Amino acid sequence: MPLEIKILDYGDIELESSFLVLGRDCGRTRRVLTLGFLIVGGPYPVVVDTGYRSNQIMETLGMRGLQFHENMIENQLARHGVRTSDVRFVCHTHLHIDHAGKDDLFPMNTTVVLNRRELEYSVSGLMHPQYPAPDIKHLIDRLHTKSALRFLDLEITGPVELMPGVYCDAANAHTEGSMNIHVHTADGIATICGDVIYDFNDQIVTPFNEIHDAEPRTTGNHGTSKRAEKASIKKLLSGSRYLLPVHDRPAKIEGGAVVGRLHDQVPGPIVQSLPQRNWFPA
């Protein structure tokens, strides 16, 4: 069976708009998705990112969590016939507050996979308080439990195959330890890219306040350089058939451009098509 990615809806977050896209609508509130991903079709289910712990914990960042019963990770997995105990690996694009909040709902014989640099970065204080204490302390418990945690060293090794058709790769953007997860589907490579991209429209399709051709807009929330952020987005656009961020619906990519949007699975039906840009008159 070919590998597929099912979209898990962990609820929404309300936050300041320029946090998502640098300089956009400063001071205005925007509501965004918080998604996770279930990789199926392989020898066992794999989950990528687990959402935020509670609505209350988002208030520590001045944000509003909108997570309801149907958004609980157990209920999202159950829609696909999967229980937390069925999951072999939980992978993290990174460990921010809205990505690693439900790891403690998985048994210790489910292995949490992350880039070693990300756990180091999470306790550096450089992006505090985006790494909340309960989430990181749980990972320390896993650190001291046999086989409950798996470290990757992607900056040194390059891409690592997690299971046939699933590869982890250093993102080199957003946080110092962020990673992308590349899934080889029947319709090409689908890349789960965490928060390297927040908003396809204002970062890539019509980049906010950018005047140079094919120059993406960075997010307003990153711990690396502007050059690294832009380069990482360009690399994603040139190397993947589909891109799946956590706070926007998936996109189909052709020729380095966003040509369509999907909803709840990849590969899957296109729910919105974007016209190709007409550079020259007929």
Secondary structure, DSSP 8 states (H G I E B T S, - for coil): --BEEEEEEEEEEEEEHHHHSTTTTTT-EEEEEEEEEEEESSSS-EEE----S-HHHHGGGT-EEE--GGGSHHHHHHTTT--GGG-SEEE-S---TTTSTTGGGS-TTSEEEEEHHHHHHHTSSTTTTSS-HHHHHHHHHHHTSTTSEEEE-HHHH--EEEETTEEEEE--SSSTT-EEEEEEETTEEEEEEETS-S-HIIIIIS-TT--STT-----S--SS-HHHHHHHHHHHHHH-SEEEESSS--EEEETTEEEEE--SEES---SEE------S--
